[in-house]
């Protein structure tokens, strides 16, 4: 018998000084059995870091052609395509052709993946925003993971500060760059 998804509830006080976004967020996220804790938390953090009107989680693995997060405008047009992890170059190519803004939040080592991207044909590759979240920070946050979580998230100068009761964690979100080898 297949395992079902586990639902997590998050209450997050978001204080994003970098973007001037200050919100009390409350949402539920389903975690598929094949999804790691770090992947789940990266989705949650990406939601906070991208929080804007029209942002929503997708249905995940049941919608394989849709990213983890989408930003749509009031007319239903997709304005932002947000991937988690290390998506295939072909997926990024499709995303960049379909929407004006593509963002990737990585929770794993990105070096080899960035090298692969540099060799691939990807529409508007230089416009795709790629961010790596500190892996030690994610591992520490995963140790605190519970089905119901309430915490403060402060974002300042590319640093994330999480306060869960008496526990304080911090880690960087670093912008990554794809460097093309040779002229194309």
Residue, then its C-alpha position, 0 to 999 in steps of 0.5 A: x500500500x502506498x504511503x500518503x502525504x503528511x500535512x504540515x501547518x506553518x505559522x510564520x511571522x515574516x520580516x523581510x527587510x530586503x524586500x520590505x515585506x512584513x506579514x503573518x503567514x499561515x499555511x498548510x503544506x503536504x509532504x510526499x513520502x519521497x520528499x526530504x525534510x530539507x526539500x520541504x523546508x526549502x519550499x516553505x522558505x521559498x514561499x516566504x522569500x517570494x511572498x507576494x499576491x498570487x503566490x501559491x503552492x502547486x499540487x506537487x508530484x500530482x502535477x509534474x509539469x507545474x513548479x513547486x510554486x507559481x505566481x499568477x496575476x488577477x487574470x490567471x497569467x503566470x508571472x513567476x515559476x519557482x522551482x525547488x532543487x536542481x531541475x533539469x535544463x529542459x525544464x528550465x528552458x520550458x519555464x523560461x519560455x512560458x513565464x517572464x520570471x523563473x527562480x530556483x531555490x537549491x537545497x543541495x550542492x549546486x556546483x556540478x548542476x551549474x556546470x551542466x546548465x552552462x553547457x545546455x541550451x536554455x532560453x533566457x538563462x541569464x535571466x533565471x534567478x538561482x539561489x542556494x540556501x545554506x545546507x547546514x542551516x537547513x539541516x538544523x531547521x530540519x531537526x526542529x521540524x514538527x507537524x505544526x510549526x510556529x516561528x519568526x523568519x527575518x530576512x536581512x542582507x541575504x541572511x535568514x534568521x529563524x527563531x523557534x521559541x528558545x532556538x535561534x538559527x541563521x544561514x545565508x541565501x546566496x545568489x548563484x551564477x551560471x558561467x558559460x564556457x566559451x562564446x555561444 
